[in-house]
Amino acid sequence: MVFSSPVRPWLLPNAALLAALTLWGILRYPHLPSRIPEHIGVEGVDAWTARSIGSAFVLVFVYIGATVLLTACAELTLRVTPQAELPKEAASFANGLGGSSLNRPRTRASALRMARALLVLNACTGVSLLIGCGVLWRSTADQEVPGWLFAAMLLPLLAGTAVTVAVRFRDRRTPAN
């Protein structure tokens, strides 16, 4: 995929987070215990699994998948013809089909804002997974997990989602002209 020039600088934090997660995991892997957390519940770690590349790097793989998906969405958002650039006949036809232009950005500027918001959401996802890796890659097979961990992992996701939703509502309020 060839990334549009407006997207490239916004990919840097995502690439840095991915590199940091990968490097940290590679450095921590030899020191991991033979059992590592598989699931963390309200009482702490409630399921364990044997240490393997797949189990140790599952959060890195999830972040790679999220990065590919959200980067593709950001890139495709920039390639969609905005409502303001549609011919009047096409716009009225699309609206007559049940508002299929509802998910179309209103302007090129709003498409760029949404693409950037998606990449911010991805970076926030990476920060959340970075916190999760801190528990996954501990040196001891300890069942105890700090109570604040869930909130610490959820907060970046909520922040990224709030940015994306705010950009979407701003686009809906702004006229296409």
N, C-alpha and C positions, 0 to 999 in steps of 0.2 A: 504494500500500500504506500503510495506517495502522499506524504502529509503536506497539507496546505501550509503556506508560510505563516498565516496567522495562528496556526495550531502548534507549530514547532517549539516556540519558547515555552509554551504552557505544558509541554511534555517533559521538560527538564526536571521538575520536582518529582514527577512520577518515575522517571528513569533513575534519579538519584535514590529514591526510596527503594526501588526494586534492587538496585545494586547494593545498597546498604543491607537490606534483608538477606540477600543472597550471600554476601560476604560474611555477615554476622553468623548465618547458619553454617557456612563452611567452617568457620573458625570454632564454633561451638560443638559441631557434630562429634568430633572425637572424644569430647568430655561429657557427653550425655550418658545418663544411666541406661541400663539395658531395657528398662521400662520407662515410657514417657506418656504424658497425659493424652488420652484420646478424646475425652469429653470432660468439660468443667460445668458442674451444676451449682445450685445455690449452697450446697454443703461442701463445696470444693471439688477436687478431682474425683469423679465417680466411675471412671472407666480408664483403663490403661491398655497400652499396646506395646508390642516389642519395637525396639528402636530399629528403624530402617530409613532409607532415603525417602521413601514415599510418606511415611508417618512423620518424620522429622521436618520435612519441607512442605507439608500439605498447605500451610498458610501462604507460603511463597508461591506455590502453584495456583492457589485461589487468586492471589493478587495478580499473577501473570494473566489469568483468564479475565479478571475484571478490567485490567488495563487494556487488553486487546478489545474487549467488548465496548468499553466506554470511549476508547480512542476511535474505534470504527463509527460509533454513534456520533461523536463530535465531528468527524470528517464528513459523514453523510449529511449532517445538519447543514454544513456549509455548502453542500452540493445541491440542496433542494432549492427550487425556484421560489423565492418569497412571494407572499400574497401581493405585495405592492408591484411586483414585476409581471404578474399574470395578466394576460389580455382580459378585458372586461367580460367577454363571453365565457371564457374558461372559468373565471372566478364565480360568475353567477351559476354556471353549470355545476361546479363543485359544491357550492352552497345548496343547490337544489337536490343534491344526492345525500342530503343529511349532514351537511357541514363537514365534508371530508377535508376541507382546507383548515379545519380547526387546529390540527397539529402542525400546520405549515407555519414557519416563522413569518412575521409580518414584513420585515425588512432584512436586508443583508446585515445591518448592524445588530438586529436582534438575533439573527442566526449566529453571528460571531459571539455575542454574549452567552448564548445557550451552549455553544461548543466549549467555551472557556469554563462555564459553570460545570459541565460534565467532567472536564479534566480536573477541576477543583474537587468535585465529588470523588473522583478516583484517588486523588492524593489523600483526601481524608480517610478513604477506605484503607489506603496503605498505612497511615498512621495508626489506625485502629488495629490492623493486623500486626503491626510492629509491637504494640502493647501485648497482644496475644502471644507473640513469639517469645516475649520475655518470660512468660509462664511455661510455655512449651519447652524452651531450651534451658531450663534450670539444671544445675549440676546434680541436684538430689531428687530422688523420687518422693517428694513430699506431697501429701494430700491437701495440705492447707493452701488456700488461695486468699489473698487479701479481699476484704469485702468491697473495697472501692474499685476492684478490677472491672466489674461489669460496667459501672458508670464510666470509667476511664476509656473503655473500649467503645461504648455507645456514643459518647460525647462527640468525637470527630465525625462519626457517621451522621449524627443529627445535624451538626454544623454544615457538612457538605450537602445534605438533603435540603436544609433551609436555604442555602445559597441558590441551589437549582430551582426550588419552588419560587423563590423571590424573583429570579430572572424570568421565569415563565409567567408569573402574574404581571410583572412589569410589561412584558411583551403584549399581553392581552389588553392592558389598559391603554397602550400607546397606539394611536391611529396609524393606519398603513400609509397614509399620504405623507 
